[in-house]
């Protein structure tokens, strides 16, 4: 593979970037381009495979110990075996240790092919299939094994744990799943938290787009995989807000939760300060964390149907283009375009079932805000990207921001942008950025009260993972969204 002038410029720029927790570029280096390329293993033929493997390769004994710990759900035999101190002193820790998670079911089902290529490049033990290894087990047992070895005086294990980075090949939901598990490290005082890089395998890939990892799995993927590995071990680190969602619903409804939500069980509900929200004495609760968006309404209904269709007929989802065509067809069939809002209770505006309260910036008081009559989907957005790279909030002028009391949106500003989508035609124009969405508010916290009436279910989705939310005529379902104090770390792949 030859390197274009643009590629050389990008590589030279990458070498001048220091690893920063703010993503700020480091001081530019004065070394020559040839020296820069040779030091990172890049020549006329591209990134040097052997050098890349040397930099990321974790010693076999450590990989074996982590895998054994995850399988046994605890400590491994290596902890009780006699230690060969001479061998450990001679063992050189990897310069840039890397572990990769692959979701073989994401997007166009490219995962199995990609998994084989990654194993060829960095070794089988460092490439984990999410259908076989859960991120929670990796955090709870795999990383804990490294930490125990480090505490016992194992220099190689300590260095590997401190310098570890993670790459995830999947869609937005997969990325959020991994980030949520890694966040537990901070809560347990087990820092540092490994930053992550991304290989986009999903349909929308908005998290990937937002941090410079691209819009989709590339056609020239064999060379792109090497370049992605190089980027994840050398790129600067950015911070990302994350948001906790807690749902309290009347007990008794059947729930099939996506993997980014977890059951909490039944709890007594304190109604104090709930602003007239009617909830039972006890409610079934579940929670989760999102990084891009949460929505309620017609967009989530369509996503729910599409996911079920793809699971029932996986042969339909053989690529991102096919996914989008099927998604568009399913959208039309659900009345997003062709059925008036008032013709059917399941398709009318959200105003009939939804009450929205928010906390604004620099305020601890809940403030109820009106739901526009025509809105059929409400989205709370953290990133700039939504719906496969569109920018529904828009690049708003300073005068408009001041008039509405808004501020410029950033991924780490502690604010969510709340907007509404009307009919499918309105949503389509928003997606192609001919117009902006219906701006509703910016908030540091959000509370949704959902009451059934003629509606038996509401549809919600969180970072691309939809679910059907049962509703009650007697009591409200309450959804509360608050910012997680600790930010997530993502490597900038731009």
PyMOL commands that set and color helices and strands:
alter all, ss='L'
color gray80, all
select helices_A, chain A and resi 5-15+33-39+49-56+60-72+77-79+85-90+111-122+124-126+135-151+155-163+172-187+206-210+221-234+298-312+314-316+320-333+341-343+350-352+398-404+424-431
alter helices_A, ss='H'
color red, helices_A
select strands_A, chain A and resi 42-43+46-47+98-102+127-129+165-170+196-200+237-240+243-250+261-268+282-290+293-297+354-359+367-369+377-381+416-421+438-443+445-450+457-462+465-470+477-483+488-491
alter strands_A, ss='S'
color yellow, strands_A
deselect
rebuild
show_as cartoon
